[in-house]
Amino acid sequence: MLSIRDCLDYCDLTDDEVSLIAEHEGIPDVAAAQMACGLVQTPEGVLMLTHYMLDLIERASERGDERKAQLARRVCERFMSDHPLPH
């Protein structure tokens, strides 16, 4: 049986990325990891995950939580670097 760590390593996702996805979707980290592992395999899925993270940045900025916005921005930038979208 695969652990959450195995799943994250296979998909090249970080704990922070999964946490942001879980927060956006309102689901536990384990469920977010499973969902993200599938989504990160396609350009459409990578785009969707990127939008989740950008949405969280926007929400944090709107409510004045700059610390959260900065954290989400750093995580999103790393994700986008590791999983570039095709042009």
Phi and psi in degrees as a GROMACS rama.xvg file:
@    title "Ramachandran Plot"
@    xaxis  label "Phi"
@    yaxis  label "Psi"
@TYPE xy
-80.364  139.571  LEU-2
-88.5962  169.633  SER-3
-61.7181  -35.7285  ILE-4
-62.8832  -43.7325  ARG-5
-59.0675  -43.7757  ASP-6
-62.6988  -45.8522  CYS-7
-65.2755  -41.218  LEU-8
-64.6775  -41.1074  ASP-9
-61.9875  -41.7686  TYR-10
-88.8298  -4.57358  CYS-11
60.0322  44.9955  ASP-12
-110.06  150.828  LEU-13
-98.5652  163.214  THR-14
-59.0873  -40.2936  ASP-15
-63.9991  -40.4085  ASP-16
-62.2391  -45.513  GLU-17
-64.5277  -38.8685  VAL-18
-62.2573  -40.9863  SER-19
-64.9309  -41.7773  LEU-20
-63.856  -43.1148  ILE-21
-61.3424  -43.2486  ALA-22
-62.6946  -45.7375  GLU-23
-60.8559  -42.279  HIS-24
-89.1652  -10.4377  GLU-25
67.4624  38.5645  GLY-26
-127.836  162.03  ILE-27
-64.0701  156.245  PRO-28
-56.5895  -38.6821  ASP-29
-61.3272  -44.6678  VAL-30
-66.4752  -39.1654  ALA-31
-64.3929  -38.2439  ALA-32
-63.7771  -44.0151  ALA-33
-63.1955  -44.9849  GLN-34
-63.3483  -47.1888  MET-35
-65.3725  -35.2723  ALA-36
-59.1113  -37.8021  CYS-37
-73.6282  -44.4505  GLY-38
-66.6909  -35.9793  LEU-39
-69.1655  -8.10616  VAL-40
-82.508  -10.4595  GLN-41
-128.467  152.232  THR-42
-59.216  -38.1162  PRO-43
-64.2336  -40.0446  GLU-44
-67.259  -41.3564  GLY-45
-61.8398  -41.2288  VAL-46
-61.9049  -43.0168  LEU-47
-62.6515  -46.2016  MET-48
-63.7838  -38.1622  LEU-49
-62.2051  -43.2363  THR-50
-63.4223  -38.1083  HIS-51
-56.8669  -47.8208  TYR-52
-67.7075  -42.201  MET-53
-63.0194  -36.0658  LEU-54
-63.386  -41.8515  ASP-55
-66.0504  -36.7611  LEU-56
-61.1072  -46.7073  ILE-57
-62.5981  -45.1964  GLU-58
-61.7939  -43.9308  ARG-59
-63.5137  -42.246  ALA-60
-63.7997  -41.8398  SER-61
-62.5372  -35.0165  GLU-62
-92.1664  6.18036  ARG-63
80.1912  15.7507  GLY-64
-93.6762  78.5241  ASP-65
-67.8805  -30.787  GLU-66
-62.083  -45.9638  ARG-67
-66.3502  -40.5628  LYS-68
-62.4823  -42.5193  ALA-69
-64.9875  -43.1967  GLN-70
-60.5731  -48.8806  LEU-71
-62.5034  -37.1595  ALA-72
-63.6087  -44.7078  ARG-73
-63.3871  -43.2256  ARG-74
-64.5533  -43.4032  VAL-75
-64.2293  -41.5466  CYS-76
-62.3897  -40.6817  GLU-77
-65.8418  -44.552  ARG-78
-58.5054  -46.3296  PHE-79
-65.8246  -32.4298  MET-80
-69.2378  -41.7315  SER-81
-76.6004  -25.9473  ASP-82
-131.617  68.8922  HIS-83
-64.6632  143.873  PRO-84
-83.2848  139.283  LEU-85
-70.0884  148.576  PRO-86
